[in-house]
């Protein structure tokens, strides 16, 4: 089977592990920088070109598209979809998940519990926006932020008003969310493949920090999740139409709350913490979905 990974940096842990897992199963794999691709959008013969050559058709494409290149990266992925490649996360699902407002609205429509969230661009009444989420302390997020960047904890009303006004001055879209104090800087990252939670870790923010992202110095350990947490993670991924995702859950007094669904979750933290071969599970899933009967026909 021929597989392409769309990534700007093939040296990243996740890309290297996916390459190893694919090659160990006898597949051909190529890492392609989506920004170096260009396309012929021809209804008779759509093509993708890369480094001066027309790319062959691939059985499957694994998108590892960073949020900074979502627009062009998903356009390239759509072109591969037109050529008949199986995408491990469809372009439309990635776009849906990357739009924080849209994804939260879709999750809320399905009755999935979330932190109380307000959305605004240029609120004329900052005090009313703060009141919507129950007052301070609260969390202010830039809609375009990733890995904890553009996320601020405002511990007082005065601080919240200052942060919101500052973001408003930048002409930015913002989310304002209630602060789940009882979570104590912890969240649960559930890694979902298909309709199954294959791994779960608890991430703890470093001292003096409320963001639990491992990129920001957080630590992780294995954790047992409840049946309710398992079900809500699977429901969130299904709602957004994703094949694979990381679902971040906060343990609140009123039950598990979905904080975010990540369409391109990093593998390093969850693999090193759990010892599980997540990359191999992803390739196994592709084998089942990209070409029905592939294992039976080739033994690969």
Beta strands, then each sheet from edge to edge (+ up, - down):
strand 1: 2-6
strand 2: 28-32
strand 3: 37-40
strand 4: 47-50
strand 5: 53-54
strand 6: 60-63
strand 7: 86-87
strand 8: 117-120
strand 9: 138-142
strand 10: 151-154
strand 11: 174-178
strand 12: 186-193
strand 13: 196-204
strand 14: 219-222
strand 15: 244-252
strand 16: 255-262
sheet 1: 2+ 1+ 6+ 7+
sheet 2: 3+ 4- 5+
sheet 3: 8+ 11- 9+ 10-
sheet 4: 14+ 13- 12+ 15- 16+
end
